[in-house]
C-alpha cells in the first residue's frame, strides 16, 4: 500500500491566548516524494540567498522577504505530491469545556485534531503521522489520537496508521510549510488583513492564497489539494 507522511501543526492553540480561533493543519505527501521536496525547498532558499538551515515560520514573514514566501506558496500549489488539510475552530474563547469536555481543554484540542485528520486517512493506504511538539504531556494524547483514528476505520491492528509521534518543526521543511499556511489562516480569521497596521508582507501572502482558495467557506469533504473545514460550536 502507498505510504504517506503527514506533518501536523497548530496555530493559536493555547487556551488562554487572545485568539478567538484555533488553526490545525496537516501538510502531507507520499513518503517517496519527501526527499525531493526537501531538496526543492532548499533550492528555493538558496535562490533567495537564504541559508538552507533557515526555519520557515509564519512569524518570520515580512515585506522584505515576501518574494521568497510567495515562491514557497506557488511551489506548494504546483507540486501535485503536496497536499494540505486545515481546520479553523471558531468561537474558542466561548466554549463550555465543563459541559462538553469534562473541564479539559486538551480533550477538545484532540477532538479537533481528530476532525482535522479524519478526511486525510484512507483505509487502503498507510500513514506515518508526525505532530509538532506541544508540551511534555503530548505523548499520551498522541497515542490516544492514533487509537481513535484507527478505530474509526476498523484498523484495530494499527496497520493503516503504522506510526504516530511527535516532531520538532526544525526537523522538517514540510512541517514548516504547514506552519506557514496555518499562520495565514489564523491571520485571516482573526481579521488582521483589514488592520492597516498589520504586517504588509503577511497581507500580501494571504491575498495571494485567496487567489487559489475561498478562506471563508468549507471545501468539499473529498477535496485533496487544499481541504478546509470551518468548525463552529453548537448553540
C-alpha positions in Angstrom: 0.0 0.0 0.0 1.1 3.6 -0.7 2.5 5.3 2.4 2.1 8.9 3.3 4.0 11.1 5.7 1.6 13.5 7.4 3.1 16.6 9.2 0.7 18.3 11.6 1.0 21.8 13.1 -1.2 24.2 15.1 -1.6 28.0 15.4 -3.3 29.9 18.3 -3.8 26.6 20.1 -3.3 27.8 23.7 -6.4 28.0 25.9 -5.6 31.4 27.4 -4.3 33.3 24.4 -6.2 36.2 22.9 -7.3 34.5 19.7 -11.0 33.6 19.1 -9.9 30.8 16.7 -7.6 27.8 16.7 -6.0 26.5 13.5 -4.9 22.9 13.0 -3.3 21.8 9.7 -1.6 18.9 8.1 0.8 19.0 5.1 1.3 15.6 3.7 2.9 13.8 0.7 3.8 10.3 -0.5 6.8 9.0 1.5 8.9 8.5 -1.6 8.5 12.2 -2.5 9.8 13.6 0.8 13.5 13.7 -0.1 12.9 15.6 -3.4 10.5 18.1 -1.8 13.2 18.9 0.9 15.8 19.4 -1.8 13.5 21.6 -3.9 12.5 23.8 -0.9 16.2 24.2 0.0 16.9 25.2 -3.6 14.3 28.0 -3.3 16.1 29.2 -0.1 19.4 29.2 -1.9 17.8 31.2 -4.9 16.8 33.9 -2.4 20.2 33.9 -0.6 18.7 32.3 2.5 20.5 29.6 4.4 19.3 26.1 3.9 19.1 25.8 7.7 16.6 28.7 7.9 13.4 27.7 9.6 10.3 28.7 7.6 7.7 30.2 10.0 4.7 32.4 9.7 6.1 34.7 12.4 9.1 35.4 10.1 7.1 36.5 7.1 8.0 40.1 6.2 7.7 42.5 3.3 11.4 42.3 2.7 11.3 38.5 2.2 7.8 38.3 0.6 9.1 37.1 -2.8 10.6 34.1 -1.0 7.4 33.2 0.8 5.3 33.7 -2.3 7.5 31.4 -4.2 7.0 28.8 -1.5 3.3 29.2 -1.8 3.4 28.8 -5.6 5.7 25.7 -5.1 3.1 24.1 -2.8 0.3 24.8 -5.2 2.2 23.5 -8.3 3.5 20.3 -6.6 1.0 17.6 -7.0 2.5 15.5 -4.3 2.0 18.1 -1.6 -1.5 18.2 0.0 -3.0 20.2 2.8 -5.9 19.8 5.2 -6.8 22.6 7.6 -9.3 23.2 10.3 -10.4 26.6 11.6 -12.1 26.2 15.1 -14.0 29.3 15.7 -15.5 30.6 19.0 -12.6 29.2 21.0 -13.0 31.6 23.9 -16.7 30.9 24.4 -16.6 27.1 24.6 -18.1 25.4 27.7 -15.5 22.7 28.4 -17.1 21.7 31.7 -20.3 20.8 29.9 -18.8 19.0 26.8 -15.2 18.1 27.6 -15.1 17.2 31.3 -13.4 20.6 32.0 -10.5 19.5 29.9 -9.4 22.0 27.2 -6.8 19.5 25.9 -9.6 16.9 25.3 -11.3 19.4 23.0 -8.0 20.1 21.3 -7.5 16.5 20.4 -11.2 16.1 19.3 -10.4 18.9 16.8 -7.2 17.1 15.8 -9.4 14.0 15.0 -11.8 16.2 12.9 -8.8 17.7 11.1 -7.1 14.3 10.3 -10.2 12.2 9.6 -10.6 13.1 5.9 -6.9 12.5 5.3 -6.9 8.9 6.3 -7.9 6.2 3.7 -8.1 2.6 4.8 -6.3 1.4 1.6 -3.1 3.4 2.4 -0.5 3.6 5.1 0.3 6.7 7.2 3.2 8.0 9.3 1.7 10.9 11.3 4.1 13.4 12.9 2.6 16.0 15.3 4.6 19.2 16.2 5.7 19.0 19.8 3.1 20.9 22.0 4.2 20.0 25.6 5.6 17.3 27.7 2.2 15.7 28.1 1.6 15.3 24.4 2.9 11.7 24.1 -0.1 10.1 25.8 -2.6 12.2 23.9 -0.9 11.4 20.6 -1.2 7.7 21.4 -4.9 8.1 22.1 -5.3 10.1 18.9 -3.9 7.2 17.0 -6.2 4.8 18.7 -9.3 6.8 17.9 -8.3 7.3 14.3 -7.6 3.6 13.8 -10.8 2.5 15.4 -12.8 4.9 13.2 -11.6 2.9 10.1 -11.7 -0.5 11.9 -7.9 -0.6 11.8 -7.7 -2.5 15.1 -4.3 -3.9 14.3 -3.0 -0.4 13.6 -1.7 -1.3 10.1 -3.0 1.8 8.3 -1.6 4.4 10.8 1.5 2.4 11.4 3.3 5.3 13.2 2.3 8.4 15.0 4.6 10.5 17.1 5.9 14.0 17.9 8.4 16.0 15.9 10.3 19.3 16.3 9.4 21.7 13.4 13.1 22.4 12.9 13.5 18.9 11.6 11.1 19.2 8.6 10.6 21.8 5.9 7.2 20.1 5.1 6.0 20.7 8.6 7.3 24.3 8.3 5.0 24.7 5.2 2.1 23.6 7.3 3.1 26.3 9.9 3.1 28.9 7.0 -0.4 28.0 5.8 -1.8 27.7 9.3 -0.4 31.1 10.2 -2.0 32.7 7.1 -5.4 31.1 8.0 -5.1 32.4 11.6 -4.1 35.9 10.4 -7.1 36.0 8.1 -9.7 34.6 10.5 -8.5 37.0 13.3 -9.4 39.9 10.9 -5.8 41.1 10.8 -5.8 41.5 7.0 -8.1 44.6 7.4 -5.9 46.2 10.0 -3.8 49.0 8.4 -1.1 48.4 11.0 -0.7 44.7 10.1 2.5 43.3 8.5 2.2 44.1 4.8 4.1 41.0 3.8 1.6 38.8 5.6 -1.3 40.7 4.0 0.2 40.1 0.6 0.7 36.4 1.3 -2.9 35.9 2.5 -4.3 37.7 -0.6 -2.2 35.5 -2.9 -3.5 32.5 -1.1 -7.1 33.8 -1.6 -6.5 33.7 -5.4 -6.4 29.9 -5.0 -9.0 29.1 -2.3 -12.0 30.6 -0.6 -10.9 31.1 3.1 -14.4 31.8 4.4 -16.1 28.5 3.4 -15.6 24.8 3.7 -14.2 23.0 0.7 -15.8 19.7 -0.4 -15.1 16.9 2.1 -13.1 15.0 -0.6 -11.1 17.9 -1.9 -7.4 16.8 -1.9 -5.1 19.7 -2.8 -6.3 22.2 -0.2 -9.1 20.9 2.1 -10.6 23.4 4.6 -13.1 22.9 7.3 -14.6 25.8 9.4 -15.7 24.3 12.7 -18.3 26.2 14.7 -19.6 25.3 18.2 -23.2 24.2 18.5 -25.6 26.7 20.1 
